[in-house]
Amino acid sequence: MRHCDGIPRRSFLKAGAMGFGALTLADVLRGEAAAGIRSSNKAIINIHLDGGPPQMDLIDPKPNAPSEIRGEFNSIRTKIPGLHLTELLPRLAAHADKYVFLRSLVGADGKHDAFQCQSGFTEKELVGVGGRPAMGCALNQLLDKSGDTAPGFVDLLQGRPFVRNSARPGFLGLTNAAYRPDISEMFPLALSVGMKAELDKQSYGRSDSLALSPGLTVDRLRNRVALQQSLDTLRRDLDASGSMAALDKFTQLSLGILTSGKFAAALDLSKENPKVLDRYTPRIVAPEWTGVIGDTMESPKAAQKFLLARRLIEAGVRCVSLSIGDFDTHEANFPRIRYLGPLLDHALDTLVTDLDERGMLNDVMIIVWGEFGRSPKISANGGREHWPQVSMGIMAGGGLKTGQVIGSTDRYAAEAASRPVHYQDVFATLYRHLGIDARNTTIADTTGRPHTLLDVGQPIAELI
């Protein structure tokens, strides 16, 4: 069959999307040993709050600001002395010692997608050679091993972050692209008219078939793979685009997935303990939105994406990206956040508690953030506008020194007043968790020129 990227596939392989990578255990162990890390189960969960979350309505309340800035939500005390969150986050407040609250995130590009939250860079960086890769794609390049039964990087982004291909491989090409299972049936999320038109123009897609075709045995599949490799040798040698190399990786990973079944089982939430599934389901009711508000809003079931991420990590995935939308609050900011805040509160705290109980929390580092913040002043239609000057983030797990607030903003939550943290600083911290020194590790572009993973970021010293 021919997939949407135009690369012909063997019809007997039906798993996956374009270009995958996995893990090299020896390289991971060497890197982790150099960084003083002993476990080889380190992983990242990258959670994008699509649209740009309003910092003052979630983790940075300003109760003494004028009403046109303060907004509708009260602040509440937390387990950290002196720290207040808004009333929408009671679970995070009760367990604040398990989190890091980034109040002074700076360096936002102002673009309405998740690329900077996937890479640390703007989309203009190295555009002449294909652009910078997402972190997960870089990990595919650095931690690659054939024969794995799970992809190294799984992209579960939906809505705008997916349409704009935020988790793209950039100059690393198809061989290191994300694995994109289709989760639209599990988590329906409507696209706006504009997003639908934009998606129709894209050349990438998703696949969710993770089983052998009827009548096809594992032995027959392996024989066909061997035949394909022998017949494709000449084409592979002559191919300068990298498509054949991507097909090779696709074949290898597909074989591992199809013959193991472990990864496919991780994507099947019906196999989860019903009590655990219920635990990830918040008892909140989605408002019956009308007009523009209702087109792109998540259902309460979206909290189960966090469970799916945990299951994928258990199956051997090294990096998972997911999204919660829609935080694009140009209109009706307060009714939107009154719903989305508790949804995030329940989903994130359930994930952190679950990982902790399973003994996984120190191995899994979590970052929650958006592409920018929101304007302090409330607009005439009750919204908050784009605000790249400062934004927010929440981190947990990964052996971080939690129970901290990093940075502060001015009295309007408009500018960083102390300890600014750049997007790349967060990525340097994430890479370090995996045993990778991002400022001294290079990957090559299509011309063979090496580039360091980051060019300005440093691990956040207070957290390590």
C-alpha positions as CSV (number, residue, x, y, z in Angstrom):
1,M,0.0,0.0,0.0
2,R,1.1,3.6,-0.3
3,H,1.0,5.7,2.8
4,C,0.3,9.4,2.9
5,D,3.9,10.3,2.8
6,G,4.1,8.8,-0.6
7,I,6.6,6.0,0.3
8,P,5.5,2.6,-1.0
9,R,5.3,0.0,1.8
10,R,5.0,-3.7,1.7
11,S,1.4,-4.5,2.1
12,F,2.2,-7.3,4.6
13,L,3.5,-4.7,7.1
14,K,0.7,-2.6,8.6
15,A,2.2,-1.1,11.8
16,G,3.3,2.4,12.3
17,A,3.8,5.7,10.5
18,M,6.8,7.0,8.7
19,G,10.3,6.6,10.1
20,F,11.0,5.3,13.6
21,G,13.8,5.0,16.0
22,A,14.4,3.1,19.2
23,L,17.1,2.7,21.9
24,T,20.7,1.7,22.2
25,L,21.0,0.3,25.7
26,A,24.9,0.3,25.7
27,D,24.9,4.0,24.7
28,V,22.3,4.9,27.3
29,L,24.2,3.1,30.0
30,R,27.5,4.8,29.1
31,G,25.9,8.2,29.1
32,E,24.1,7.6,32.3
33,A,27.2,6.3,34.0
34,A,29.0,9.5,32.9
35,A,26.2,11.5,34.4
36,G,26.2,9.5,37.6
37,I,22.9,7.8,36.7
38,R,22.5,4.1,37.3
39,S,19.1,3.2,36.1
40,S,18.5,2.6,32.4
41,N,14.8,3.2,32.5
42,K,14.9,7.0,32.2
43,A,12.0,8.5,30.2
44,I,10.3,11.8,29.4
45,I,6.6,12.8,29.3
46,N,6.2,16.1,27.5
47,I,2.7,17.6,28.1
48,H,1.7,20.5,25.9
49,L,-1.2,22.9,26.9
50,D,-2.3,23.8,23.5
51,G,-3.0,27.5,22.9
52,G,-0.9,29.0,25.7
53,P,-2.1,28.6,29.4
54,P,-2.8,31.8,31.4
55,Q,-0.2,31.8,34.1
56,M,-2.1,34.1,36.5
57,D,-5.2,31.9,36.4
58,L,-3.3,28.7,37.3
59,I,0.1,28.8,39.1
60,D,0.8,32.5,39.5
61,P,-2.2,34.2,41.0
62,K,-2.1,38.0,41.6
63,P,-4.8,38.5,44.3
64,N,-3.8,42.1,44.9
65,A,-3.8,43.2,41.3
66,P,-6.7,45.3,39.9
67,S,-9.8,43.4,39.0
68,E,-9.2,43.8,35.2
69,I,-6.0,41.8,35.7
70,R,-6.7,39.7,38.8
71,G,-9.6,37.8,37.2
72,E,-12.3,35.6,38.8
73,F,-10.3,32.9,40.6
74,N,-9.3,32.9,44.3
75,S,-5.9,31.7,45.4
76,I,-5.3,28.9,47.8
77,R,-2.5,27.8,50.1
78,T,-0.3,24.9,49.2
79,K,1.9,22.4,50.9
80,I,4.9,24.7,50.2
81,P,4.9,27.6,52.7
82,G,4.2,30.9,51.0
83,L,3.2,29.4,47.7
84,H,-0.3,30.0,46.5
85,L,-2.0,28.5,43.4
86,T,-5.5,29.3,42.1
87,E,-8.5,27.5,43.5
88,L,-8.7,25.4,40.2
89,L,-5.6,23.3,41.3
90,P,-6.5,21.8,44.7
91,R,-4.7,18.5,44.1
92,L,-1.5,20.2,43.0
93,A,-1.7,22.5,46.0
94,A,-2.1,19.5,48.4
95,H,0.9,17.7,46.9
96,A,3.0,20.8,45.9
97,D,6.1,19.1,47.4
98,K,6.1,16.7,44.4
99,Y,6.2,19.6,41.8
100,V,8.3,22.4,40.5
101,F,6.5,25.5,39.5
102,L,8.2,27.6,36.8
103,R,6.8,31.1,37.0
104,S,9.5,32.9,34.9
105,L,9.7,30.9,31.6
106,V,11.1,33.2,28.9
107,G,12.2,33.1,25.3
108,A,8.9,32.1,23.7
109,D,8.9,32.5,19.9
110,G,5.2,33.5,19.9
111,K,4.3,30.8,17.4
112,H,0.9,29.1,17.8
113,D,2.1,25.4,17.8
114,A,4.1,23.1,20.1
115,F,7.4,23.1,18.2
116,Q,9.4,25.2,20.7
117,C,8.0,23.0,23.5
118,Q,9.2,20.0,21.5
119,S,12.7,21.2,20.6
120,G,13.7,24.4,22.5
121,F,14.2,26.2,19.2
122,T,12.2,28.5,16.9
123,E,11.0,27.2,13.6
124,K,13.5,29.5,11.8
125,E,16.6,27.8,13.2
126,L,18.6,26.0,10.5
127,V,15.6,26.1,8.2
128,G,18.0,25.9,5.2
129,V,18.8,22.3,6.0
130,G,15.3,21.2,7.2
131,G,15.1,22.9,10.6
132,R,15.8,21.7,14.1
133,P,14.5,18.3,15.2
134,A,12.1,17.7,18.1
135,M,13.8,16.2,21.2
136,G,12.2,12.8,20.7
137,C,13.5,12.7,17.1
138,A,17.0,13.6,18.4
139,L,16.7,10.7,20.9
140,N,15.8,8.4,18.0
141,Q,19.1,9.4,16.4
142,L,21.2,9.1,19.6
143,L,19.7,6.0,21.1
144,D,18.9,3.9,18.1
145,K,18.9,0.1,18.0
146,S,17.3,-2.2,15.5
147,G,15.0,-5.0,16.7
148,D,13.2,-3.1,19.4
149,T,9.6,-3.8,20.2
150,A,8.7,-0.2,21.0
151,P,9.5,3.1,19.3
152,G,11.8,5.5,21.1
153,F,9.6,8.5,20.6
154,V,5.7,8.4,20.5
155,D,3.8,11.5,19.5
156,L,0.3,11.7,20.8
157,L,-0.2,15.4,20.1
158,Q,-3.7,16.3,18.8
159,G,-5.3,19.5,17.5
160,R,-3.1,22.4,16.5
161,P,0.2,20.8,17.7
162,F,-0.4,17.7,15.4
163,V,-1.7,19.7,12.4
164,R,1.4,21.9,12.5
165,N,3.7,18.8,12.8
166,S,5.2,20.1,16.0
167,A,7.1,16.9,16.8
168,R,8.9,16.9,13.4
169,P,12.4,15.4,12.7
170,G,13.8,18.5,11.0
171,F,17.2,18.0,9.4
172,L,17.4,14.4,10.8
173,G,14.9,13.3,8.2
174,L,12.3,10.5,8.0
175,T,14.6,7.9,9.6
176,N,14.1,9.6,13.0
177,A,10.5,10.8,12.7
178,A,8.0,10.2,15.5
179,Y,5.8,7.2,15.8
180,R,2.2,8.6,15.6
181,P,-0.5,6.1,16.6
182,D,-4.0,7.2,15.8
183,I,-5.8,8.0,19.1
184,S,-8.6,10.0,17.6
185,E,-11.2,7.3,18.3
186,M,-10.1,7.1,22.0
187,F,-9.9,10.8,22.4
188,P,-12.1,12.6,19.8
189,L,-11.0,16.2,19.4
190,A,-12.6,18.4,16.7
191,L,-10.5,20.7,14.6
192,S,-11.6,24.2,13.7
193,V,-12.4,24.9,10.1
194,G,-9.0,26.5,9.6
195,M,-7.1,23.6,11.1
196,K,-9.0,21.1,8.9
197,A,-7.9,23.0,5.8
198,E,-4.4,23.2,7.0
199,L,-4.3,19.5,7.8
200,D,-5.5,18.6,4.3
201,K,-2.3,20.2,2.9
202,Q,0.0,18.1,5.0
203,S,1.9,15.1,3.8
204,Y,2.3,13.2,7.1
205,G,-0.3,11.1,8.9
206,R,-1.0,8.4,11.4
207,S,-1.6,4.7,11.5
208,D,-3.2,2.5,14.1
209,S,-3.0,-1.0,12.7
210,L,-0.7,-3.0,15.0
211,A,-1.7,-6.6,14.2
212,L,-0.7,-9.2,11.6
213,S,-2.9,-9.5,8.6
214,P,-5.2,-12.6,8.6
215,G,-3.4,-15.8,7.6
216,L,0.1,-14.2,7.9
217,T,2.3,-16.0,10.4
218,V,5.4,-14.6,12.1
219,D,7.7,-16.9,10.1
220,R,6.2,-15.8,6.8
221,L,6.6,-12.2,7.8
222,R,10.3,-12.7,8.6
223,N,10.8,-14.5,5.3
224,R,9.2,-11.6,3.5
225,V,11.3,-9.0,5.3
226,A,14.5,-11.0,4.4
227,L,13.3,-11.1,0.7
228,Q,12.6,-7.4,0.7
229,Q,16.0,-6.5,2.1
230,S,17.7,-8.6,-0.6
231,L,15.6,-7.1,-3.4
232,D,15.9,-3.5,-2.2
233,T,19.7,-3.5,-1.8
234,L,20.4,-1.8,-5.2
235,R,17.6,0.8,-4.6
236,R,18.9,1.5,-1.1
237,D,22.4,2.1,-2.4
238,L,21.2,4.5,-5.0
239,D,18.7,6.4,-2.9
240,A,20.0,9.8,-1.9
241,S,16.7,11.1,-0.3
242,G,16.9,8.8,2.8
243,S,13.5,7.2,2.0
244,M,14.9,3.7,1.8
245,A,16.7,4.1,5.1
246,A,13.5,5.3,6.6
247,L,11.8,2.2,5.1
248,D,14.5,0.0,6.7
249,K,13.8,1.4,10.1
250,F,10.1,1.1,9.6
251,T,10.5,-2.5,8.6
252,Q,12.7,-3.3,11.6
253,L,10.5,-1.6,14.2
254,S,7.3,-2.9,12.6
255,L,8.7,-6.5,12.9
256,G,9.5,-6.0,16.5
257,I,6.1,-4.5,17.3
258,L,4.1,-7.1,15.4
259,T,6.0,-10.1,16.8
260,S,6.0,-8.8,20.4
261,G,2.6,-7.3,20.9
262,K,3.8,-5.4,24.0
263,F,3.6,-2.0,22.4
264,A,0.1,-2.7,20.9
265,A,-1.1,-3.8,24.3
266,A,0.1,-0.6,25.9
267,L,-2.0,1.4,23.4
268,D,-5.1,-0.6,24.4
269,L,-6.6,1.0,27.5
270,S,-9.2,-1.8,27.7
271,K,-6.4,-3.9,29.0
272,E,-5.9,-1.6,32.0
273,N,-7.2,-2.4,35.4
274,P,-10.7,-0.9,35.5
275,K,-10.0,0.7,38.9
276,V,-6.9,2.4,37.5
277,L,-8.8,3.6,34.5
278,D,-11.5,5.0,36.8
279,R,-8.9,6.7,38.8
280,Y,-7.7,8.6,35.7
281,T,-11.3,9.7,34.9
282,P,-12.2,13.0,36.6
283,R,-15.7,13.6,37.9
284,I,-16.1,16.8,36.1
285,V,-18.7,17.8,33.5
286,A,-17.7,19.5,30.3
287,P,-19.8,22.6,29.8
288,E,-22.1,22.6,26.7
289,W,-20.1,25.2,24.8
290,T,-21.5,27.2,22.0
291,G,-20.0,28.9,19.0
292,V,-16.2,29.2,18.8
293,I,-15.6,27.8,22.3
294,G,-17.1,24.4,21.6
295,D,-15.2,23.5,18.5
296,T,-11.9,22.4,19.9
297,M,-12.5,21.6,23.6
298,E,-11.3,18.3,25.3
299,S,-13.7,16.0,27.0
300,P,-13.0,14.9,30.6
301,K,-11.8,11.6,29.2
302,A,-8.7,13.4,27.9
303,A,-7.2,12.8,31.4
304,Q,-6.7,9.2,30.3
305,K,-4.0,10.4,27.8
306,F,-1.8,10.6,30.9
307,L,-2.5,7.0,31.6
308,L,-1.7,6.1,28.0
309,A,1.7,7.9,28.4
310,R,2.5,5.9,31.5
311,R,1.6,2.6,29.8
312,L,3.8,3.5,26.8
313,I,6.8,4.2,29.1
314,E,6.3,0.9,30.8
315,A,6.4,-0.8,27.3
316,G,9.8,0.7,26.7
317,V,9.1,4.1,25.0
318,R,11.7,6.7,26.0
319,C,9.9,9.9,25.2
320,V,6.1,10.5,24.9
321,S,4.5,13.8,23.9
322,L,0.8,14.6,24.4
323,S,-1.4,17.6,24.5
324,I,-4.4,19.0,26.3
325,G,-6.5,21.8,24.5
326,D,-7.8,24.3,24.1
327,F,-6.0,27.0,26.2
328,D,-6.4,29.5,23.4
329,T,-8.5,31.9,25.5
330,H,-9.0,35.0,23.3
331,E,-12.7,34.7,24.3
332,A,-14.3,33.4,27.5
333,N,-11.1,32.9,29.3
334,F,-12.7,32.2,32.7
335,P,-15.3,29.6,31.8
336,R,-12.7,27.8,29.7
337,I,-10.1,27.7,32.4
338,R,-12.7,26.9,35.1
339,Y,-13.1,23.6,33.2
340,L,-9.6,23.0,31.9
341,G,-7.8,23.8,35.2
342,P,-9.5,21.0,37.2
343,L,-9.0,18.7,34.2
344,L,-5.3,19.3,34.3
345,D,-5.2,19.2,38.1
346,H,-6.8,15.7,38.1
347,A,-4.8,14.3,35.2
348,L,-1.4,15.5,36.3
349,D,-1.7,14.7,39.9
350,T,-3.1,11.2,39.2
351,L,-0.2,10.5,36.9
352,V,2.4,11.7,39.4
353,T,0.8,9.7,42.2
354,D,0.5,6.6,40.0
355,L,4.2,6.7,38.9
356,D,5.2,7.2,42.5
357,E,3.3,4.2,43.7
358,R,4.8,2.1,41.0
359,G,8.3,3.1,41.8
360,M,8.7,4.9,38.5
361,L,8.6,8.5,39.4
362,N,12.4,9.0,39.8
363,D,12.9,7.5,36.3
364,V,10.2,9.6,34.5
365,M,10.6,13.3,34.2
366,I,7.5,15.3,33.4
367,I,7.2,18.8,31.9
368,V,3.9,20.6,31.4
369,W,3.9,23.9,29.5
370,G,2.5,25.8,26.5
371,E,3.8,27.9,23.6
372,F,3.5,31.2,25.5
373,G,1.6,32.9,28.4
374,R,-1.5,35.1,28.4
375,S,-1.9,38.8,28.7
376,P,-2.5,40.3,32.2
377,K,-5.3,42.6,31.1
378,I,-8.6,41.0,30.4
379,S,-10.1,42.0,27.0
380,A,-13.6,43.3,26.4
381,N,-14.9,39.9,25.5
382,G,-13.5,38.3,28.6
383,G,-10.4,36.8,27.0
384,R,-6.6,37.0,27.4
385,E,-4.4,37.5,24.4
386,H,-1.1,35.9,23.4
387,W,1.8,36.9,25.7
388,P,5.3,35.6,24.8
389,Q,7.0,37.9,27.4
390,V,6.6,35.3,30.1
391,S,4.9,31.9,30.5
392,M,4.6,29.0,33.0
393,G,5.6,25.4,33.4
394,I,5.2,22.6,35.8
395,M,7.8,19.8,36.3
396,A,7.8,16.6,38.3
397,G,9.6,13.3,38.8
398,G,13.0,12.5,37.3
399,G,14.7,12.8,40.7
400,L,14.3,16.6,40.6
401,K,14.5,18.6,43.9
402,T,10.8,19.3,43.9
403,G,8.7,21.4,46.3
404,Q,10.1,24.6,44.7
405,V,9.0,27.7,42.9
406,I,11.6,28.8,40.3
407,G,11.4,32.5,39.4
408,S,8.9,35.2,39.9
409,T,6.9,37.8,37.9
410,D,6.0,41.4,38.5
411,R,2.7,42.3,40.2
412,Y,0.8,41.8,37.0
413,A,2.4,38.5,35.9
414,A,3.5,40.3,32.9
415,E,7.3,40.1,33.0
416,A,9.9,37.9,34.7
417,A,11.0,39.7,37.8
418,S,13.6,37.2,39.0
419,R,15.4,34.0,37.8
420,P,14.3,33.8,34.2
421,V,14.3,30.3,32.8
422,H,14.7,29.7,29.0
423,Y,12.9,27.0,27.1
424,Q,16.3,25.5,26.4
425,D,17.2,25.4,30.1
426,V,14.3,23.1,30.5
427,F,15.4,20.9,27.7
428,A,19.0,20.8,29.1
429,T,17.4,19.5,32.3
430,L,15.4,16.9,30.4
431,Y,18.4,15.7,28.4
432,R,20.5,15.5,31.5
433,H,17.9,13.2,33.0
434,L,18.6,10.8,30.1
435,G,22.4,11.0,30.7
436,I,23.0,13.4,27.8
437,D,25.1,16.6,28.0
438,A,23.1,18.7,25.5
439,R,25.7,21.4,25.1
440,N,28.5,18.9,24.2
441,T,26.5,16.3,22.2
442,T,26.2,16.8,18.5
443,I,24.0,15.5,15.7
444,A,24.7,16.1,12.0
445,D,22.4,17.8,9.5
446,T,21.9,16.7,5.9
447,T,25.2,18.2,4.8
448,G,27.1,16.4,7.5
449,R,27.7,19.5,9.6
450,P,27.4,18.8,13.3
451,H,25.2,20.8,15.7
452,T,25.0,20.6,19.4
453,L,21.6,19.6,20.8
454,L,21.2,23.0,22.4
455,D,23.0,26.3,22.0
456,V,22.1,28.4,25.0
457,G,20.4,26.1,27.6
458,Q,21.9,24.9,30.9
459,P,20.3,22.5,33.3
460,I,18.3,24.3,36.0
461,A,20.8,24.2,38.9
462,E,18.2,24.5,41.6
463,L,16.6,21.2,40.5
464,I,19.5,18.9,40.2
